[in-house]
């Protein structure tokens, strides 16, 4: 999970760079298709199976749909807004949305330390964004509203992954989910004038493979494993490590600024992970 979150943190900068090359619909389709293709040799090597009963595909279709929706908000948000802010806002709000949804619909039982950890994670995001200095319209302007919707959408990905663990293995679940998402996004992508991406330069391909093979094939699959093994609340808590990674990467590669308040916010986020996962 630590390495998976590293790939996710870096991916916000990757997505920002890719947004200069292609439309979000184009990037979504090729990302999902590449991620699914990369899993085929792994599944064959581990002698896992691709075939599952028809009822399992209700989880796959739902997960693929929410993955597609999330990725639109992800790519569009980084095109319009700051990569560091996106990594903070999405990954801080996601565990909170996950807990709220599981509490309302699945009667999830939380201890006081879990609630405190979630609140601390929210404070972490507020500090990193300097939320007190923003007007309401500024907070949700530009890419920020996409980041909020992305966090809400990813909560459903987490919950569906948890519910599917008794019916399908994690690698086939990732493969079929990515393939379903590529099918959902293909009609949107093929209409774009930049659909054919093969003429782009080395900078595009480096960032594309990091965001596809690194963050999605490796990172998302590991996250699905954690959601299946740890439960949705525990797995989503690991996301609190991503804000620091996303912000630091944005500082190094995109020139975004790191302040003392931002550093304190990152420490709060790490502490939130510790609290929620502590037995």
C-alpha positions, 0 to 999 in steps of 0.5 A: 500500500505504501508503494501504491500510494507513492504511484498515486501521489506522483500521478497527479503531476503526471496527469497535469502534464498529460492534460497538455497533450490530449482531452480527458476522454482520450486519456481515460480510454487509453489509460484503461485499455493499457492497464487492462492489457498489462494485467493479462500476462500477470493473471496468466503467470499466476494461473488465475482465471478470467471466467466467472459467473454472470452475477459477479459482473454486476460488481465489475460493471458498477466498478468500471462505471465509477472508475470511468466517472472518477477518471474524468474528474481526475484528468479534467480537474488537473487540466483546470486546477493545480495538481497538488491541490487536487491530490490533497482535496481528493485524497482527504475527502475520499475517506470521509465520504467512504465512512459517511456512505458506509455508515448510512447504508451499511451500518459501519461501526467506527471507534472514537480513534477512527472518527478523530483520525478522519477529522484530522485528515480533513484538517490536513487537507484544509491546512494544505489548501489554506482553506481559510484564505479562500472565498466559497466561490474560489474553493469550488472554482475551476478544478476544485469542484471536479476534485470534490466529485472525484473524491465522492465517486472514488468512495463508491469504487472503494465500497464496491471493491470491498463487497466483491471480495467473496466473489472474484479474485483481486487481479481478475477484478482489476482486469475486468473493471479496467476493461469495462471502463475502457468500453464505457469511455471508448465512444467518448474518446473516439469522437475526439480529434486527438484520439490517436496518441501514437505521435506524441513525444517521450515526455508524454509516454513517460507520464502516460506509462507512469499514470497507467501501468504505475498508478493504475495497474499496480497502484489501483490493483494493490488498493483493491487488494487492501479494500478486500482484505482490510475493509473500505474504511481502513483501505481508504485511510491509506489515501491520507499519505497521498497529499504529501506525495502529491504536493511534494511532486508538484513542488519539484516538477511543476513549481508549486510552493511548499509552505510551513502550513502545508508541511504541518498539514502533511504531518496531520495526514500521516497521523490520521493514517496511523490512528485509523489503522492502529488496533 
